[in-house]
Amino acid sequence: MCIAADFEDCADCHQGSYDQWSSSAHGIADCGICHTSADGDFEDHIDEPSASVPAADLSSEVCADCHGAIFAEWNEFEGADFDMEAMASHSEPTEVAEPFALHSGTSCVVCKSTDGGILNLEEADVYMLNEEAAHDIEVTEWTISCVACHDPHAGGLWLEDSTQLCGNCHNTEGVVADGTVDVVRHAQWEMVSTSIYVDGGHPEIGCVDCHMAMVPSDDGMTTGHNFDFDAVALSDPDSSNGCYMCHQDELVSLIEEKQEPVSQRISDLNTLKDEADVALESVNGTDVYESQLANFNNGLFYLTEVENDGSLGIHNMVRAESDLDMAEEYFNLVIEGDSDAAEPSDQIPAIGVPVVVMILAAVAILIKRD
């Protein structure tokens, strides 16, 4: 339950935050809902701010007091049917679902925690993470909670462009196919930002139009805060995304029609990848191994960019098909190999037949002279 209270004293030092909070829908909720003082009140902090700093609770449970239905949508992790191995959710705690990420570098920590997410959005542009600040971050919330996307003082999103907001974490960090990168993760930004959805080939839509469409339900309205893609829900004539206006009842079949060949091709390319892996191992130790390893890694780069985008081409069919073409080309380069491949460098080259003939002829001449 939200409690109204007079926190005007906070404005003496936090004028900007106070102005945002007091003029927003959150203005009816007092500072003490999210901020907790060490001794139970804020007098010590007011008297000596640096000596008694209130802690900020970044968890979604705080928001649930007023936004219970939205919290229930977001909180998939606590659901009885949530499969942590097969599903992903902003609500799953990183230290439980992906504990390796806690020690895997700043980019993992930043996008796998709410503390990091807020830091990441201080600079709106994608790929502009403040690495220095990220090194020193102390994580208090390992889920991607409400305040990772929403400014708790103003109530709105941290960034006006919601697709850019999502893209600050859902991106590849700008990796390129240079022969050394063998996996591309979360390529959603790269796919969507170069797609028909932004270049005019399709009515402009963003992440929230497909992953957070509001759809009427028996309980009132679902808001999409589980971020799942549900083609059936998107086909609802009353859905907020407007897909029905153009696609009518054909959206589900259209998506299946586009995804099926991409899915099949990914399967075929994984078989080709296995063949290329065998071919690569067969030249291990030769002069061509490094160049063929680069070809193999580039094949993996393009294949995993499509696999780990996760949309089976829906985010960007042109790029997905191009990536899969490139993967096939690189894997075939490895399989076809090099007929002039040098022998392993630690072996003595075999003596050719012409050389043997010449040696025998010379020996015969010497014998004849004797």
N, C-alpha and C positions, 0 to 999 in steps of 0.2 A: 504494500500500500504506500502511495506517495504522500509524504508529509510536507505541508507548507510551512515555511519558517522564514524568518528575516535574517538573511546573511549579508546584509549591506556592509558589515565591517570588512568582509573579504575584498570589497571593491577598493579599499584604501591601497592595497598592494597589487591586486589582480583585476585591474579595471577592465582590460580587454576581455578576459574570460567572463567577468561579471556581466558586462554589456551583452555579450553573446547569450549567456545563460538566461538573463532576466528578460530578454526580448524573444526568447524561443518558447516552444511548447514545454520545454523542460524547466521553465521558470517557476512552475508550481512545486518543483522538487528541490529540497534543500541540499546544500553542499555535503552535508553529513551522510547522505545516502551512498555516495561514491567515495568520499574522503573520510578516513578514520584517524582520529588523533590518538596519540600514544596513551594519554591519561583519561580518555573519555570525553573531554571537551576541547575547545579550540583556544581557550584563554592563554595557555602557555605559548601557543604558536603565534598568537596575536602580539603578546608581550615581547617574545624573543623568537622570531620566525626560524632562524637557522638552528636553534637549539631543540626545537620540537616540530619536526616536519611531519605533517599528516601523510599517511599512506593512501595511495589511490587503488581502489579495487577495480581491476579491469575485466573481471569475469562477466559473463553473460547472465549469470544468476542474479546479479544486481538489477539488470534490465528486466528480468522476468517478473519482478514485483509489479511492474505496470504493464509489461508487454508479454503476458503469459502465453498467448496463442502463437505469437511469432517465435518466442523462445522454444516452444514445443516443436515447431517446424525445424528450427536450427539444430536442436538437440538430438540428432539421429543416433549419436554414439550410445546414448542410454536406452535406445530402443531394443526390444527383445530380438528383432530380426536383423540387427546390424551385424554384418560380417566384416570384421576389420581387415581380413585378408583380401576380400573381393571388392570392398567398397571404400570410398574416401569421403570424409566429411570435415567441414571446418570445426566441428564440435569435438573431434577426436583429439585427445591430448597427445602432443608430439612425444613426450617422454614415455608414453605407453605404446603408441602406434609405430613410431619411428625413432627409437632412442638413439640410434646412430647419428641422427641429424644434430643432436645436441653438441657433438664434437666434430662436425663436418665442415666447419668454416662459417664465416659471417653471413654469407648469402642464405645458407640453410636456416640459421638461427633467426635471421630477420624475417623470412617468409614463413616460418613455422611457429611463430609466436606473435601475440598481440603487441607486446612491447616493441618488437622489431618492426611489425607492420606499421605502427604509428611513426616510428623513426623513418622508415622507408618512404612514407608519403610526405615528409617534410619537403622533398624535392619532387615536383610533379612528374618530371620527365622520366620515362622508363630508362633503365640502365644507369641511373644517377644516384645509386646508393652511397650514402656517406660512410665509407668503409672505416674511417678512423673512429667515428662515434659508435659504429656497430661493434667494434672490437671491445668496447668498454661497457656494453649494455648488460644490465642485470635483469634477467627475465623473471617476471612474476606470474605471467599467464601464458601457458603453452598451448592453449587452443587459439583458433582464430575467432575471437569473440566479437560482439557487436561493435565495440569501440575501435576495432581494427579498421573498420570501414566508415563508421559514423563518429563525427565529432560530438562527444557527449555534452559539451556546453551549448553548441548551436543546434544539435539534433540532426543536422543534415550530413551528407557525405563529406569526407575530407577533401575530395576532388569533385568538381562539378561534372567532369567527363567520367561517367561510371566505367566505361570501357578502359580508359587509361588507368583508372583506379585498380581495376582487376589486373591489368597488364603489368603493374608494378611488381607483382609476384608471379603471375602466370606468364613468364617469358624465359627465353633460353640463356639470358645474360649475354646475348650477342655473339655466341659461338659461331664459328665458320668451319666449313669442310676443308681442313688444311692437312689431312692425312694423319693427324694425331688424335682428333676427337672421335671417339667410337660410340658415343651415346648422346642424344639430345633429349633433354627433359623439358616438360611443360612448355610446349611451343605455341600455346594458344595465342599469345600476343602477335607473334610473327605471322601466324596464319591469318588471323582476323584483320589485322591492320593493313594487309595487302590484298584484301578480298573484295568481292563484288559488293559487300555490305557497306563499304566505305568509299568505293570509287565510282558509284553511280550505276553500277550494273544491276543493282537490286535496291528497292527502297531502303534507305539507311536504317540500320538497326544496330543495337549494341548487345553486350553480354546479358544485360538484365531483361531484354525483350524475350530471350529464349530460356534463360535460366531462372528468371524471377517473375514470370508473368503472373498477374493476379487473376485467379479463376474462382468463380462462385462455387461453394461447396455446401454440404448439408449443415456444416457448423458455421457458415457465414461466408468467409473468403480466405482462400489460401494465398499467401504472399510470396511463395517461392524462396523462403529463407533457408531451405535445404539445398538450393542451387542445383537440383537435379534437372536434367533435360527430360521432359515428358511430352512427347509428340502428341499423345492423345489429349492431354490437358491443353496444349497449345492450339489444338483444333477446335476447342470449344468456342462457339460463336460469341460468347460473352467474355472471352479471355481478353486481358488488357493489351496483349501484344498485337492484335489486329491481323494475325495470319489468315484467319478465316475469310477475310474480305477478298483475298485473291485466290487462296488455295481451297476454299470451301472444305469439303470432307476428304480431300485427296492428300492432305499433308502427310499423314502417316505412311501411306503407300509410296509417296514421292520420296520421302527420306529413306525408306527401306530400299527403294529402287536404286538410289544413289550410293548408299552405303555398302550394299551387297558386293558389287564388283571390287570395291576398294578392300573390303575384308578378305575376299578370296585372293586378291593379288598380294596382300600382306602375307597370307598363308603360303602362297607359292614362293614368295621371295625369301621366306624363312627357310624353305627347303633348299633354295638356291644358295642361301647363305651357308648352310651346312656343307654343301658341295664345295663352295669357295674356301671354307675353313680347312677342309681336307687338302685341297689343292695348295693352299698357302703353307700348310705344314710340310708338304712334299718338297718344297724349295727352301725349307729352313736350313740355314747354313750356307746358302749360295749367294752370289753377288746380287741376285734379283730380289732377295727376300725383303729388303727394306722398302723397295718401291712397290712390291706386291702387298706388303702390310699396309702401306699408305692407301692403296686402292681398296683393300678390304675395309679399313677404317672409314673411308669415305662412303662405302656402300652402307655400312652400319649407321653412319651419320644420317643419310637421307632416309633410310628405312625407319629408324627410331624417331625421327622428327614427325613422321606421320603416325607411327604407333602411339607415341606419348603425347601427341596432340589430343588423341582420344575421341575425335569427332567422326572418324572414318570419312574424311573429306568434306563434311558439312561446313566446317569453318572456312575452307578455301579449297574447292575441288581442283582448280587449275594448278595450284601449288602442290597439292597432294599427289596428283598424277605425275607432275614433273619430277617430284622427289622420288617417286617409285620408279620412274624411268631411269633416273640417275643411279639409284641403288642397283637396278638390274644391270646397267652398263658396267658399273664398277665390279660387281661380283663376277660378271662374265670375263672381265679383264684378268681376274685372278684365276678363273677356271681354265681359260684358254692358255694362260701362261706365256712363256717366252722360249721358243725352240732353240735359241742360242744361249740359254741360261748357262752361266759358268758353273763349274763344279765347285764343291765346298772348298773354301780357301785353305783348309788344313790338310787337303789331300794332294799327293804328287800327281800332276797331269799324266795321263797315259801316253805312251809313245805311239805315234801314228804308224800305219802300215808303210807309207812312203819312206819314212825314216828308217824303218827296219830293213827295207830292201836296199837302201843306200849303204847301210852298215855292212850287210852281208856281201854286197858287191865289193866294197873296199877291202874286206877281209879276204875275199877270193883273189883279188889282185895281188895282195901282199903274199899270199901263199904261193901264187904262180911265180912271182919274182924269186921267192926262195928256192 
